[in-house]
Amino acid sequence: MIRRLYDWTISLAESRYALWALAIVAFVESSVFPIPPDVLMIPMILARPSRAWLIAGIAMISSVLGGLFGYFIGAYLWDSVGQPVLAFYGKDVLFDSFAERYNAYGPWAVLVAGVTPFPFKVITILSGATGLSLPVFAIASLIARGLRFYIVAALLWKFGPPIREFIERRLGLVFTLAVILLIGGFYLVKYL
C-alpha cells in the first residue's frame, strides 16, 4: 500500500498542478500523511531548477501550516482520543510529568524532528497535547522546515540529477548526524 501511495505521489510531480499537490502533501505530511514532500520536491526541482526556491518555499510554508494543524489536533483532540488511551493502559498519571519534561526541551524536539527523518507529525501532535508554547512551536517549525527544504533545493539546484540518489538515500542520515553533533556541542558547552 505504501508503495502505491509513493508512486501516486511521484506522479503528482509531473502534473500541471504539481505546486498545489506539493502544498497539499507538505501540509498533510506534517499532521497525518506518511509520505514526505521531498518525494514531490526532488523531481519538480530537477525538472525546473529555476523554480527551486519557489518550490522549497511552498513546501516550507505548507509544512509549517500543516504542523500547526497537527498542533491543534494534539491540543483539541487529545482529551477525546489520546487521554482515554493512556487511561486504559494506566499511564495517564505519567502524562503530566512527561509534558513538563517535553516542554523544557520541546523547541529542540521540533527542530530535530523537522530536519531529520523522524516523523514530524508525531512532534506536531505531541507539542499541542503537552501545551508547548504555540509561538515557540511555530518559530522552531519554521526554522527546521526551512533548513530541510532549502538545503534539499540548494543541493538539487547546484548539483542537479547526480545529487538525487544521495538526497533520497543519505540526506536523512546526514541531517540526523548533524543534529546529534549540534546537540552534543551544546551539551559539551553547558556541562564542561
N, C-alpha and C positions, 0 to 999 in steps of 0.2 A: 504494500500500500504506500509506504514512504517513497519507494522508487517511482511509482506512478505520479505521486504528488510532486516530486522533484522534477520529473520530465515535463509535467504540465507547467510548472513554474518557469522552467527554462524556455518553453515555447512562448511564454508571455514576452520574453525579451525581444522576440522577433516581430511582435505585433506593432501596429501603429499606435497602440495605447500603452506602450511599454512604460512611459513615465508614470502614468496613472497606476498601472499594475505594480510598479516598484513602490509607489507611495502606499498602496493598499497592503502589499506584502510586508513592507517595513513596519507599518502600523500594527498589523495583527501579529507579527512575529514577536513584538515586544510584550504582548499580553497572552496570546494563546497558540499561535501558529508554529509548527516545528521546523519550517524551512527558513534559513536566514536570507535576508535580502541580497547578500553577496552573490547568490545564485543568479539573480537578475542583473545586478550591477556589472559583474565581470563581462558578460557578453555584450551588454549595452555600451560599455566604455570601449571595449575592443572594436566594436563596430563604428563608433563615433568618438574618437579620443578628444575632439574639440569640445565635447559636452561633459567631460569627466567631472568637472567641478559642479556643474548643474546637477548631474546625476547623484553625486555624493551629497550635495546639499538637500536634495529631495529625500534621499534615504535617511539622512540625519534628522531632519525636521519631522518626518513621518514617524520615525522610530521613537523620538522623544515624545511625540504626541501619543503614540501607542503605549509608551511607558507610563504616561500619565493615566491612560485608561486602565492599565494594569494596576497602578497605584490605587485608583478608585475601586477596582474590583476588590482588592485587599482591604480597603478602608470600609467599604459599604456592604460587601457580601461575606465578609469574614464571619460575622455573627451568625448568619444563616447557614453557612456552609462549613467553614473551617473550624469554628469553635465546637460545634456538635461532634465533629470527627475526633478532635482532641479529647473531648469529654468521654466519648465512647471508649477510647483507649486509656483513659485515666491520666492523660498528660496535660489537661487544661490548667492545672495548678502550676506547671512549669513555664507556661507561656509568658507570664509577666516578667519573670527573671530573664528569660530569653530575649524578650522585646527590649528590655533595658540594656542588655549587653549588645544586641544588634544595633540599637540606635547610637550607642557610643562609637561604633565602627561602621555605621550604615553608609556614610559617604564613600568610604573605601570599598565596601561591598558593591556599591553601584558602579564605581569606577572599574573595579576588577571585572565584574560581570559584563560591563558594557564594552570592553575591548577584547575579552577572551572568549573562547568557545562556550563558556558556561552559559546555560540558558538564561537570557536576560529577563524573560517573563517571570521566572521564579523570584528574582530580586525585586522586580517592579511590584508584584503582588505582595510579597513579604514586607516591602517598605510601607505600603499602605496599611497592612494588617498591624504592624508594630507602631504605626504613628510617627514614622520618621518625618522630620520637618519637610513639608512639600517644597519650599524654595531650595533647600539643600538637595533634595532628591532631583529636582528639575535641573539645577546647575550641574550636579555630578553627572546626570544623564547626558546633558548637552556636551559636556567635555568628553566623556567616554565615547559616545556615539560619533561625535565629530572626529576624534582621533581615529577611530576604527574605519569609518567610511572614507575620510580624506586621505589616510595613508594608503588604503587599497587603491583609490582613484589616482593618487600620485604615482604609485608604482606602475599601474597599468598605463598611465599617460606617458611616463618616461620610458618604460621598457617594452611595452606592447605585449603581443602574444607570448614571447618567451617566459615572461614572469607569471603567466596564468597558472601553470602547474604548481609553481612554488606557492602562490597565494591559496590555491584550492587545497593543497596538501599540507603546507607547513606554516602558513601565516598564523593560524591559531596557536600553534606551539611557540612561535616567536613572541607573540603578544603575551602568552602565559609566562614565558621565561622573563620577559621584560618587566612584567608586573611583580613577579617574585623578587627580581633584583631590586626594583624600586621599593617594595615593602621592606625587604631585607636591609636596604640602605637606610631607610627611616628608622628601623629598629636599632641598627648599629649606632646611628647618631644619637638616638634617645637614651640607650642603655649603656653605651661605652664611654 
